[in-house]
């Protein structure tokens, strides 16, 4: 069925998705950097992880986890800028002044960003499987973690996009926040070698739960995957609620930002 055969709401959503894909393609630099830099990081630092774990599957897995979590958090720039660029470009007010349902406007922003976030993670894992022999014996469990983590990143980025006031503010948020959440969550550096006090605060970081979920997925631990996905889903709901409350005004209409 083509977009011309869709109902009005579906046609509007298809148009918005194409519009937001066009915006991403118009400025491909951030997208390309979020795809290329993780591969360079993984290729160069993987030997260090293998040496620390004395080779074997565990070192390979930790290298992938460190790369994926760190650079997916830095990719918050993609989801956050989806709204921020509309605000700074003075086009947000035009969107909300149309007759389009608020849900369609937000979905049109969310779907391309979600696809990019998930594609980045799948690309990292696929590269590690093809080039470094990463073994994924439980792909369904790993996919469940990646799908949930992408949703968490999308909602966290949306919250940043509606709260910050400038590109520099967004940049500082995902640069500093991304490195802190990844490092203190035990994704970039294992918690076993970090100061003891980090162990106490690590569960407050979403990076802790995605790293734990990925380790559980590699090991086939269904309970660990479910726990990680539930916590990440809770973070996604909380961040999505913050973004929704900031965006929606009286009568369910989108507010000026």
Buried (B, 14 or more C-beta within 10 A) or exposed (E): EEEEEBEEEEBBBBBBBEBBBEBBEEEEEBBEBBBEBBBEBBBEBBEEBBEBBEEEBBBBBBBBBBBBBBBBBBBBBBBBBBBBBBBBEEEBEEBBEEEBBBEBBBBBBBBBBBBBBBBBBBBBBEBBBEEBEBEBEBEEBBBBBBBBBBBBBBBBBBBBBBBBEEBEEBBEBBBEBBBEBBBBBBBBBBBEEBEEEBBEEBEEBBBBBBBBBBBBBBBEBEEBBBBBBEBBBEBBEEBBEBBBEBBBEEEEEBBEB
